[in-house]
Amino acid sequence: MASAALASIWPLPLVLETGTSNTTVLGGSIDIGYSTSSILANAANRYINIINSELFTSPVDYKQGDVPINGQLIGLNVVVSSTDETLGLTTDESYTLDVPTNGQAILNANTVFGAIRGLETYSQLITANCNRRIVKNTPVHVVDKPAFPHRGILLDTARNYYPLKDIFRTLDAMSYNKLNVFHWHVVDSQSWPIQSNEFPELQKNGAYGPKMQYSYADVKSVIAYAKDRGIRVIPEFDVPGHTYVVGESFPELMSCMNKQPNWNNYAAEPPSGQLNIAKPEAANFTNMLVDEYTDLFTDNVFHLGGDEVNRNCWSEDPDVQAYLAAHPGETVESLLVNFYTSVHNNLASQGKTGMSWEETLFHSQYTPPKDTIIQTWIDQESIPNTVAKGYRSVASPASAYYLDCGHGAWLSNQDGNSWCDPFKTWMHIYNFDPLANITDPSQQQLVIGAEVALWSEQTDSTVLDGRLWPRASAMAETAWSGKTDANGHVRTTAEVASRLHDQRFRMVGRGIRAEPMQPLWCARNPGMCLLP
Amino acid sequence: DESYTLDVPIDGKAVISAKTPFGAVRGLETFSQLITSSSGRKVIKNAPVKITDAPKFSHRGLLLDTSRNFYHLDSILRTLDAMAYNKLNVLHWHVIDAFSWPIESKVHPELTEKGAYSTDMRYSYEDVKKIINYAKNRAIRVMPEFNIPGHAFVIGEAHPEIACCMNKQPAWDKYAAEPPSGQLNIADPRAVTFAFDILTEYSRLFVDLGFHLGGSSLNTECWKEDPTIELYIRDHPGESVDSLVVGWHSQMFDKLNELGKIPYSWEDTVLHYNFTARNTTVVQAWIGDDSLSKVTEKGYRAIASPWNMYYLDCGQGSWLSNFEGSSWCDPYKTWQQIYNYNPLANITDPEKQRLVLGGEVALWSAMSDETTVDRYLWPRAAAFAEIMWSGNNDPHTNSTRDLRKVAPRLIEHRFRMVARGIMAHPVQPLWCVRNPDSC
């Protein structure tokens, strides 16, 4: 049976060679040698705790008796060759891991972040057998590195709020899956939870409540917690659409504030409200905010949003109409170009790389700076279309990667599906190929990775883990391991189900309430719950 | 009798008046919902409050499948609490199925030994009694379901001699609605004896008058291809798989009646087979829009649980590992859809309407366990609960209550349940909750 033969690592390493012996783990000791890296020290401690408290047995092995033991593992040595702790798109996450039948295991990596990836793999090699911790099928040799450098989760903390502990737990779960980007969609029309020193009213009027906020200290602790796990935090401040909440403090900056009942003429969802791009104050305001947050958020990449921009919102605004009447030759489209030009140029002047939704590239007359990372979501063709234009793409097609879909419409008086139903099953997610229909290798290189998105209209703390896991794990393997084995075989969901079951049960053991994939009987009997 | 009156004066003592303690339990829930907090004080707004209340339907249930995946005791008790917050009064405990046999059996201990997922994933007699007692304190009946002769793979693990078409692979779909296949051999008298043992044992353990025999999704091929059944049919001209099924049902229903129980069963027994049960039998309609009316046409009392409205597990896609499509019962049933549905819609004759005792929502557990139970059930089962207790007709307008008016109450109830420890799923962005009529 698959799990008995192969180590159950998720996501699958590039090279995984196993032997035929079994080794007990004497102690979870992890020795980082002379390294003075606090990131590495924290990681070592973290994994010592995980290893010493985890007693994980695969469902497939539930009846397994004592396995014969051929040797003892006394611990793990970690060797990191570089002291560079820059975390970004080009960070080296590769590692090799050797677990002998007897003696000391060795983890080698170029950076502490590669070491963190290797530590996760090491922790997954250790399973419980009759109350002993063992590594099966030693000696184990792993050589590993990711297929894509950007492997993320988007979490929307504006439609509904998440306390810090939920974010920390999500970062933990991401580290169990070698995901490395936390795309923090921190504000939107419905609320503004984050502290602003430039415009304190935004949080005062926009946060859901005093206990539903993120202070500067909170944000810094998220960034530090993430960095300890090799996870980048990319913030998104979505402009000029999705900004009703700004109007709660600065109504003079806005157009089409909370049009009712026909909000759908002015926005993708209620409440409507967009920055009034006919006013220079709108861009100025945005730039001041960006200046503030490019200091707080340390990642090199900053997401400016730009999705679902509604033209009626402006063309029917008397203010905008008056401006256009007074400025013949200008149009709503040219105003939008000016707005984008101003904010993207300002961002560049802060030394950041911009990231934005595909509409800025495809649904406006603006040409984003060439180094802008375009996040595609509308349909799957957007990915090849983006790279054909020479831009880097992060794939998050709604049809495959939007994890919120499948729970029907959330408008009170609507009894049907949501726009993006049905629910995206783990199989559907796993089968999606971000490189589909891109044959030119130089264009394939421009697809830098993928993100699953959890929009929070119908999600909050009570359901967070189940909505994300284990489906985000399915994407995590596509993004880390690619779609094919070394011999070119495209992995099928039937082949990987067992390993994903293991990952799900392991995560539950680690405190993540990942949802079950099948009846437990099916998890224990691989291959018996397939469509004939 | 679950009726009560509740009087809350501006000043002084509130009074609940009820004919039975169960009515008082309902009144206490209402009383607790009247109390909100304002600036750190507990208050009742809009006093004096005068309530007269009684349920529209007497059977307001929730089916929980604890066989496909296991639910530890605390999650079942928590579900009973949540049911009490919604005045639901029947826990239809689908305790066993093909996948596992978690419940203790003193007569056939091998069933649990071979069939429970683990020693830790079991319900002992003590556990069962605890659940029944906990439920009774909340005016909730516990009605067990032992779904035989189909869905019997796990029985065959302990008693292969009375099982047919055990775990046929890979083409299980010829023999069963889902893998693993396996049905009791309805031509084998040992199977009848075994079934009688089960009915007898569990009729004693479960004190409720109602006992659900299952009877859904019987697969004819499974029996047709079994050599002993082929032989039996050859030796008994005039008999067929169908007549064997009818014979089986007769014996089981008679046995239950003898044991002093009222048999409940899925509609298949009386609608798909030429089987006539006593008219005290209660039939659970789940398949079509017209199932309920067909059942009542035949004179049986009925419970409405149409899959296309009330199966709460649907919407997660298929759970077969190699198939990325929908499950048979997708899409997800929304609270709005559940609220708008009137189970009596297709029954015009008032006599027949009276035969409808109520309804049930169902949580089948192929992709659910204790990590998901709260959010799959709530607050959608709360929407259902209002239809069952209050109906969805607004007497002032004589039409279905406007969802825009219902939503704020449902959402408030959702937050109340969360505060009481039930991880009910959020319905909308909090902004929408605070700005009713804007979403």
Interface residues (C-beta under 8 A of the other chain):
Chain A: Y62 R159 N160 Y161 S189 Q190 S191 Y208 N258 Q260 W263 E269 P270 P271 G406 H407 G408 A409 W410 L411 S412 N413 Q414 D415 G416 N417 D421 P422 F423 K424 T425 M427 H428 N431 S456 E457 Q458 T459 D460 T462 V463 D465 G466 T492 T493 A494 A497 V508 R513 A514 E515 P516 M517 Q518 P519 L520 W521 C522 N525 G527 M528 C529 L530 L531 P532
Chain B: S67 R68 N69 F70 A98 F99 S100 Y117 S118 N167 Q169 P170 A171 W172 D173 P179 P180 G315 Q316 G317 S318 W319 L320 S321 N322 F323 E324 S326 D330 P331 Y332 K333 T334 W335 Q336 Q337 N340 S365 A366 M367 S368 D369 T371 T372 D374 R375 D402 L403 R404 V406 A407 V418 M423 A424 H425 P426 V427 Q428 P429 L430 W431 C432 N435 D437 S438 C439
